[in-house]
Amino acid sequence: MRRTLFDDVHDDFRSSFRTFLQREVIGEDGRYGEWERAGIVPRETFARAGAGGFLGMEVPERYGGAGAADFRFNLIIGEETQRAGVGGFGLGITLHNDICLPYFLSYCTEAQRGRWLPGIVSGELITALAMTEPGIGSDLAAMSTKAQRDGDHYVVNGTKTFITNGINADLVITAVKTDPSERHRGISLIVLERGMEGFSRGRNLEKIGQHAQDTAELVFSELRVPCENLLGEEGEGFRYLVSNLPQERLSIAASAVAAAEAALAWTLDYVRERRAFGQPIGSFQGSRFALAEVRTETEVARAFVDRCVQALGGGELSPEDAAMAKWWCTELQGRVVDRCLQLHGGYGYMLEYPIARAFVDARVTRIYGGTNEIMKEIVGRSMGL
Ligand SMILES: Cc1cc2nc3c(=O)[nH]c(=O)nc-3n(C[C@H](O)[C@H](O)[C@H](O)COP(=O)(O)OP(=O)(O)OC[C@H]3O[C@@H](n4cnc5c(N)ncnc54)[C@H](O)[C@@H]3O)c2cc1C
């Protein structure tokens, strides 16, 4: 079906981002494969993305941004990185634009905006969001990282893990307990910066997929951070997290649908070419039915996600709508990449085929951003259950 979500300005943005991906990420020299082996995207790629206008598009012009408060631009970046088969790069950039930036835009003081927004737009300051700890993930209110007030500083102690952009990050929005006697109301958000004494990084964690993405443990030991690094109000951190999560979950859902569409496109090319028993494998009824189902489910998901994007733009995307999109689209992604890999036969297991990487990259989307079980809890509770 024809999509009605975009205008000419979005189409132009999409085509320049495609050019950027081809030139700076895919390259002629197989550089993305190098990044997958190295486990990290070079920092200068963020700076190049910034120079191209692909970071912090929503930031007001006086801080160097385009002042484009329009999630459709973010959506295009997520879609195109999936289409190009460079999801590990896509995760780092969508985390920066879709997930971290809204906290800076909503809760920074004027002084903080001046300090941080220009670097976020240029790519000199790479961002991360640290909530998960070795002992807790879903049950955020049970976190144990503490920030104790000492004059005009906080003293932070604790460990965060599985942090996306964890090695590259310069600014880490960190969820801490400023009042350990409280659960949700004891949580605050503090920005911890590269180079602060007491801030160390563990190793770049070895994952089954998303290899080009640096995911790390962060350790804070007697880290003294000035109070002016607090984001918003003390004790309001959980409320801020909850109000930003719908956009985070929609971002994950939208990339999941784009990943499914990409898998379908690669597989259609493959099954038209590959022959068995004297005919293209796509012409077997089993293949046709499989791909008909994939196409149908993907189109249905696309329609729902596009509707959610409109709702977000109108300020009416509810937490349960975003949770529905996140769990359903990521499970769809998992089913689709699995079926598409199967249609590639043995070649589907070879990393030189994009479907192989898409398969391993997909598994985590059902886990991060809140597990799909937690998404169903949110939907269930919204019905008063
Ligand atoms: C590659 C990767 C990148 C990540 N990036 C980040 C990041 O940038 N920042 C960050 O803060 N975190 C990040 N995470 C962490 C991620 O968000 C958590 O792993 C996730 O929220 C689940 O938490 P957990 O791993 O502690 O699992 P647990 O909370 O221990 O859950 C284990 C299982 O129990 C189930 N479960 C838990 N509670 C319930 C319940 N109430 N009802 C039903 N089932 C339940 C879960 O659904 C899951 O199946 C990342 C993780 C990965 C793998």
The ligand as a Gaussian input file, in Angstrom:
#p B3LYP/6-31G(d) Opt

LIG

0 1
 C       22.124000      -5.467000      23.395000
 C       21.460000      -4.828000      24.549000
 C       21.433000      -3.444000      24.650000
 C       20.848000      -2.836000      25.761000
 N       20.923000      -1.456000      25.888000
 C       20.547000      -0.893000      27.065000
 C       20.775000       0.508000      27.303000
 O       21.279000       1.244000      26.442000
 N       20.438000       1.014000      28.511000
 C       19.875000       0.256000      29.491000
 O       19.598000       0.780000      30.558000
 N       19.633000      -1.070000      29.299000
 C       19.965000      -1.657000      28.117000
 N       19.746000      -2.997000      27.895000
 C       19.131000      -3.774000      28.957000
 C       17.719000      -4.227000      28.662000
 O       16.835000      -3.143000      28.613000
 C       17.350000      -5.273000      29.733000
 O       18.137000      -6.428000      29.465000
 C       15.878000      -5.595000      29.745000
 O       15.124000      -4.507000      30.202000
 C       15.570000      -6.829000      30.629000
 O       16.156000      -6.727000      31.885000
 P       17.027000      -7.951000      32.461000
 O       18.028000      -8.314000      31.422000
 O       17.509000      -7.588000      33.803000
 O       15.995000      -9.125000      32.551000
 P       14.987000      -9.500000      33.832000
 O       14.345000      -8.243000      34.233000
 O       15.858000     -10.210000      34.793000
 O       14.010000     -10.446000      33.112000
 C       14.307000     -11.822000      32.836000
 C       13.035000     -12.470000      32.278000
 O       11.978000     -12.348000      33.256000
 C       10.857000     -11.737000      32.660000
 N       10.153000     -10.894000      33.633000
 C       10.686000      -9.970000      34.494000
 N        9.704000      -9.354000      35.175000
 C        8.536000      -9.879000      34.741000
 C        7.160000      -9.663000      35.066000
 N        6.794000      -8.730000      35.966000
 N        6.212000     -10.391000      34.418000
 C        6.565000     -11.314000      33.487000
 N        7.851000     -11.566000      33.145000
 C        8.812000     -10.858000      33.754000
 C       11.427000     -10.884000      31.539000
 O       10.419000     -10.585000      30.576000
 C       12.538000     -11.783000      31.012000
 O       11.996000     -12.728000      30.118000
 C       20.259000      -3.629000      26.769000
 C       20.258000      -5.027000      26.659000
 C       20.849000      -5.630000      25.579000
 C       20.873000      -7.126000      25.508000

